Every structure is written in structure tokens, then in C-alpha cells.
Amino acid sequence: MTEIVITGIGATTPLGGDLASTWAGMLAGKSGVSRITEEWAEELPVKIAASVAVDPSEVIERVKARRLDRSTQLALIAAQEAWTDAGFDWDAEEQDGVDSQRLIVSLASGIGGLHSLLNNWDVQRDKGYRRVSPFTIPMLMANAPAANVGLQVHAKAGVHTPVSACASSNEAIALALDQLRLGRAEMAVVGGTEATIHPLPLAAFGQMQALSRRNDEPERASRPWDVDRDGFVMGEGSAILIIETLEHAKARGAKIYGTLAGAGITADSHDIVQPDPSGEGQFGAMKKAIADSGLQASDIKHVNAHGTSTPQGDVTEAGSIRYGLGKAVDGCVVTSTKSMTGHLLGGAGALETVASVLALRDRMVPPTINLENQEPDLGIDIAANVARPLPSGDLAAVNNSFGFGGANVAVVVTNANITE
């Protein structure tokens, strides 16, 4: 089977405006959650969110930003860092090591250009249709982030946007993995983005009783597996990876973070919102991903869980991890970085896959913060409140992403020394 490796990573998140600051914040157990300062939040029952640490307006020039939804702005920032990290020139029309006919983009968003859609509706309602931006459709369409990144890097083998709610970006990664294995491309820009900190989604998720209402203690609001958890925290941001065939990476002398070893996809077909309490679809995705990677459950030493901090979801996933790994669960360290970043919805899987790659590289699992009173009888070993070291040798990790509609995607990464 064709080996697929990771050669570039970029991120802009509630913990930092780039990969280094994001990862440092994770290892330190930093919370990116704060109280929303805009006036519109005062009338809502949920007044907290995890906004990006560096606003895109500080990075993208104003004239260009006016034609891009916030979700696309975040994706471009993360993609530029990843592309540069992989050794390429973001502004070059052509460059050594990149064949545009063999390059794809697979970049997801669960909701897309929500700010552009709702803000332009406000304009039409208040000022008339003539004031609506002519860029509204190219800004709001779900594939706008992928399309804009594709334009920038001149990807001509395909530009894809899987949409499966909170599993979207891991599905985008899985799609690109298949495309490279099938020989339809040799490089891919993969990941996800989301920007939905806005009155409507906060009100809507709030009405579902899905969001934490710990408004007076925002930093302590996201608390996966804690008995006092009361819902997830809305987050925003983007994470991007550059993946390519091992042969292509070696030919151009690329540095390699590790391998994108496998992926597994299932569907619950149980409920539009709630996970199947049996966890069958979730652990089925994990088992498929492990099998696809050619590994055994005993090779998995770390799981970056979906771990949203919801009452039912956390317990179901704990059971899924137990069943997915079997006896090997005893040697596996589990964490949920959503305790720090909040939930990036369609961008969550990409960010957490990045965290999994870096955990293997540095042999250090970031903590699940705010875990003060752990739910009993979970049967998993959680890195509670402080980072946890991993053993030496070749390691593998699973990242889980589960979405509304019953979408389940698991991704396996390794730090195996395949560069020799």
C-alpha cells in the first residue's frame, strides 16, 4: 500500500495564531474560552465561546478580507502556514516539487459561510437588496474555503469539501488519503475550518441544551468526562495539513512529521443528533481505521477523543474506546483537547488530528483540563489536568470525530521512522 506522510502543518485557533503557540497552549493546559464581549451576547443564555486568539483582520488585508467569509479567512491563514512549513512558497505561481495536475485540496467546513449569509440578510432587511454584497454567494458557499485555498496553491487534480457536521474535516482527511492511495494525486492540502460564533447558532445550540452555560467561569466550562459537565463550548479556527506520498516527499527532501496511516468511516443511522448509545458506529470507525492502517489495537498508545463535554456523548465515547481497543485500552492515554479549544465543529477533527501528530512527535499527550470530578467507571485512562508522557519507540494514535446525523470518522497517525 502507498505510504502517505505528513510534511506540513498550520493552525489558527483559540490558543494561538499559529501552530507553535497553539501546541504550547495545549501542553500547558491553557483555556481559550472567554466571555463574549459583543452586546448581542447579553440577551443570550450562553455568553461564552472560544474565539481565535489572533483575529484574521490582523493578518489579512482589509480589501481582500471583505470578499472572504471569516471561515475562509481562517482557512487561508492556516493553509499558508502549512504550505510554507512544507517548504513551498505561498505566493509562487509555479515551484519545484509541486505538480498542480497532481495536487488536490480536501478542506471541510460543517456550516460554511454563516457570517456572510446572515450578515447580508441583515443588510437586505435593513437597507434593501441593492446593498447586498455581490460577493455574498462566493463567500457563503460551503466549498468557499477549499476553493480559495485551491486557487492559491493552484490545485488542479480536485478541490473537495466533505460536509458531515462535526466529522467533516476528518472525512476530508480520509477522502484525500484515498485519493493519494489510488494514484489520483501525489500531494494534498487537507483539513477544516469553522467560524460560527454568531447570535443565531449560539441561540440555536443553546435551545438544544447542547452548550455549557457556565457564563461566570468560561475557562472552566468545557470539562469532558467531568460529572458537572453541562455541554460543549462553541469554538472557531482552522487546522491544515500537507500530506503526500512517501515517494514524492523523499524525492524533494521534505521533513516528515509522521504517517497518515489509515481512516475508518461509519454511520449510526440512529438519530439526527444523539449518538447511538451502543457506540457501535463509533467503535466500528475506530476498528476500520486501525485495520486500514495495517496496525493492531495494541499499537495504539493514544486517543484524541471527540470528547465534547456533553452528558451522553462523553459516556458513549468512553465505551466506544473500550470496545474499539479491547484489552489494549489499558495501555492507551486518552485526552480531549476540546477542554481547551472548545468545539470547532467541522474544523475539530483536523485540529485534533494535528494534536495527535504532535503528541506522537513530542511523546507528550496534552491534558484534558477541568476534569475535577471524573465520571465513574469509564474504563479509560484520561490525561487529567496535566500533560502525560508517551513511551519511546514507534507509536500510533487515533483521533475520533463524530457528527450530527450519525457520522463517525476515525483517523490513525503514526510517528514511525519511515524516512530511513
Steps between C-alpha positions, in 0.01 A plus 500: 500500500623851417638671811356846567701742713438836666745772395342830603264626770331834570237623743321805635297422810368631831840416649719680248533653158738233376597139557775563755290714732202266467706195590676678788161602636373145480794352684471769766129429554395849394133582445399698193145558626387846608189711542364651178541878519259601221172653612292242314611229741340666799151385405608139444504229767849397375753782520827311455700367205853416389589768246829486309792649690605711201217654301536451124468876453849524648640271232298550179484843341161670525420523128563128449317405819181675383463236229556204733283349769666467838518121458699545179727760656592256776560219250732716290704597805545140611562379145772758442683385811467133402609563140802698614579241768508236225770702321298684236449864401140609567511773235676311220316412180725200443757337724727199516343193653139590417316369195166683501343216298586263786396725788160494673332697776263323738387759752175484695263724688197373684294816451692718255460873447249565773615855576469602134153349467350648814675836482385558143147403593516768770618749238218413261239518773624831639633681191352328196624248246724749317732506800556124499861415410546352151753267662244346734458166318874436448545587867222290652529180295628204700787433261630858513789425741617204291455692175701799619782283630491307172532822303796610708699176463379432143355157579363344181451133590188582705364732767266324742273600789349211697224614734408271790447741790767460769664211314557710187873571514594145593289385206694747283824344623367150431391598148843639416668191642298285260572728203875482556494125552304457176763697312268784404736750662836505674444795736204642689412798718257365758318618809207708615376838609204646684379844610156492659528718809189698414167564677296250296707183542563582865127546553416186299752273673394657828136413434612140446659507849827405329716790623654560840345791691790545739508868408670615819790255461565472126847348537348214700197445277632227269556198721483167317422199721447717808176424686415872499528545121200677352575522127765600249651843435484648151845549349639630173820459303674295235762227477668384179740219414706436188508130415679325217623162390818388669668469160418861413607629841835320484564620146479862606677450834202598714500479877245246622289528815363147472256297297131534430457128543128430469141613531165344576148632432162377624150637553277442803166530317355546847407863563560838337669635814562237767768232454398136500540415872644161408798678343498245217562758228768675698709198588432363153671807352796452734536133407478579130767769534736270689450221245548746213833606650626142516548532874363318803304652787805440720695749285267785599649683797295820482146604413405863443131458569204688359430579867263794468401540867139392444327269751414212267771541239795466739374180660414343165844575362676359804322171433585524132869541577488196730335286234710641219829418671397201708767390747741751343307785664704443817814627328341801330489862620181688408443874489255761372664821385152652465532570872737777392399599147125455522327320213601613151212301348605418141856610577537290814627178345784670314619686809485184709679297234773764509513468880531122464793535257681740732430287806679211331783723380564646845387188690273714713119485520334836571267496798125496535462804722218569747466130581442548870246227575527227240197301390534159670559168325608642164767235452743729317823666615457876461785751515320708760612862550871449424683383188596132497819353348491222240749214477794482261494307174260509209155617605153531351200712596132516413298817465122468522246737344126445531235725346129570500325270259693207644826555310804328652856539370817372665850580373822317591839675497844369589846634567661189353851563372428454131755757378801266510 
